[in-house]
Structure formats: structure tokens, C-alpha cells
Amino acid sequence: MNSNRRKFLKQSFTSAAAMAAFPMLPDAFSMDLNNASIREVILKPENRPQPKESIRFSVIGLNHGHIYGIADAIIGGGGTMVAVYSKEPELLPNFLKKYPNVKVAKSEEEIIGDKSIQLVASASIPIDRAPLGIRVMQAGKDYVTDKPGIITLEQFKKVKKVQKETKRIYSIMYSERLGNPASVKAGELIQSGVIGKVIQTIGLGPHRMNPASRPVWFFDPQKAGGVLCDIGSHQCDQFLYYTGSKKAEVNFSQIGNFNTKAYPNYQDFGDMSVRSPHATGYIRIDWFTPNGLGTWGDGRTFILGTEGYIEMRKYIDIAGRKGGNHLFLVNQKETLYYDCSSVYMPYGEHLVSDVVNRTETAMTQDHCFLATELALNAQKMARPLNV
């Protein structure tokens, strides 16, 4: 009798505990988690016609490798490279190896004074980019430069003034969006409305530090602009573009040098928060990509909408998928994975068309300047971290 009673009580308490735990697992028994699946979308290359427009352009300044991406974008968009000038002759051989038919100019003035040249591209030392752009615009030409395209607020004011006076194009190629297939596809998806209204972006821009491969100017914020001014401008561009923001401001910003002690003025970490009237953004930049990663940085962007979200794993997927350009989308209907490797990047073609037709299809001038202004303000107001 006592044995049966104890057994009955034990079963009763077990059942009661199970029933009490049930509300803590909402819908656990109504969902078949093992059957949750991701639909894969492999995007195929487009059969695109040749660009409608063509221009003649030249290059001044080879100090950063991004000049190759800029030049390739313009050539792919209908540009013909006429000449190149570098005040550091040691930088020319590699450039001429890739573009053997380009003429080597004897001076910057030779290019700026050539009336047949419509556009000048540059990846010179960052502090020199804005003054060069001003000279180019005053000569009646358009200008495209690597980021950071402007490194001080004083430069910013001068560039805006001359651009307004001359009506020339001053474009900054924020390559983490304009030169990345997954980023381009994310823009297309957002514009189609599949995740509703975008209300927040989170941008992570990690990089691998290899001091031996970097020139001395790279470690000098007075010449390179600082971590938020430099890499942070990529993320400011993406925040504005994906949220459709025309106005924005910086909430807070921080910078620090945690591990680059040979260069005490350098910043190997920075983060910041931005906001517009209808969206917010968080940005983190660092130089702490470990050697165990198979590429230079695990760059990611998270885009939150009212009806879903997007995650981009731009350069690597540590979960196992090969290559880069991975995009994940979750909305009210399904979960999708996009292989974006074959997505066409229109920036070069749009820029060439803008030069010819005086339009703003590649990037509006206001957007270009606002992204840089946010980065400059964040850099100026950044609170140093005690490290």
C-alpha cells in the first residue's frame, strides 16, 4: 500500500513539473524544428549589353591598392584609361603590369591640363586626395577617389564649396558597398520591400593587421584620417543607403590603440552609433582579425526591417560555405540564402553615364558628402578609450 502511494505521488509531481515547464517553451510542440529549411538561391551571371556611354579617364596616385578596383570599375563601365601619374615611381611597375597600354605622364599637370580627359581617379595618400580633387574640379573634370576621400572638416568645407561652384562630380568609392556583390544584392532586395521598412543597420568591419605590408603614412592619423574617418566611412555609407536616410547625426564614438604599440598615435579600434529621423545604426571597426581566419576580415552587415532581416557575410562564412558574398534573408514567409558571387556591380557603368549625362545614378552628391561628414564628425568627437 505505502509503496503504491509513493509511486502515485512521484508520478503526480513529475506530471505537475512537466505541465509547469510547458509555458516556458512557447510553441515548442507545435513546431517541427528538424524540418526548418533554408531555400538556396544561386544567382547566375547576367547577359548584359555593352555600356552605352564611354569616357576618357586617367589616374593620379597609386598609394593604395584600391586604385585597381576603381580603375576596373570605370573600364568595365565604358571608360578608357589614357594616362597615369605617380610621384612615387616605385609604384608604377605593378600598375603597368596590369594596364600595359596606359601612358605614363610626366606630371600631375599633364593629366589635369589634358582637355580630352573627363574623369580623374585617385588612391593617393589620404591627406592629398581632397586637394587633388579640388584642382581636378577647378580644371573642369570629374573626380573619383578611394575612401577616405576627405580627412578633415576643413578639407570638407573646401571640397563642398568648389563642387557647388563647378558642378563637377566628386565621388568617393565606398567599396564595401559599391564593390561588393552581396551589398549590391542587399540594396536590390531592400528596395523591393521584402523586409519592410529598414530601421537599423549593424556594420562590422574587422581587418587583419600586418604592419610590414603598410607604408609609414598608414599609421599617422594626420595623413590617413583615423580609423573612423577611414574604414568607418564605408559603414556610414551603408547606413544611409540601406535606411534611405537623407539626414543623420552621430550619437557617440570611441577610439583606442589596444595592440599597435609601435605607433602610439594609431587607432586599431573604433566604434560609433548614428541615427536618422527614422533609423539607427551601430558601427564597429577593428584591426584584430586573427591569423587563423582564411581571409583579411570577417566583414558582416546586419539590416533589420519591420518585416524581416538580412545578414551579409561578405568575405567569408565561418559556418562552412565556400568563398564570399553570402547573403541570408528571413522574412514573414521564409528563410533564404543567396550566393551573390555573380551579381553585377553597376557603380562603374553608372559613374561613366553620370559623367556624360550630368546625372546622379551612381551616387548622389549629397549622399557622398553626408557619409563622409558622419565619419569626420565621429572621428573628431571620439572619446579615447583608456587602454
Secondary structure, 3 states (H helix, E strand, C coil): CHHHHHHHHHHHHHHHHHHHHHHHCCCCCCCCHHHCCCEEEECCCCCCCCCCCCEEEEEEEECCCHHHHHHHHHHHCCEEEEEEECCCHHHHHHHHHHCCCCEECCCHHHHHCCCCCCEEEEECCHHHHHHHHHHHHHCCCEEEEECCCCCCHHHHHHHHHHHHHHCCCEEEECHHHHCCHHHHHHHHHHHHCCCCCEEEEEEEEECCCCHHHCCHHHHCHHHHCCHHHHHHHHHHHHHHHHHCCCCCEEEEEEEECCCCCCCCCCCCEEEEEEECCCCEEEEEEECCCCCCCCCCCCCEEEEEECCEEEEEECCCCCCCCCCCCEEEEEECCCEEEEECCCCCCCHHHHHHHHHHHCCCCCCCHHHHHHHHHHHHHHHHHCEECCC
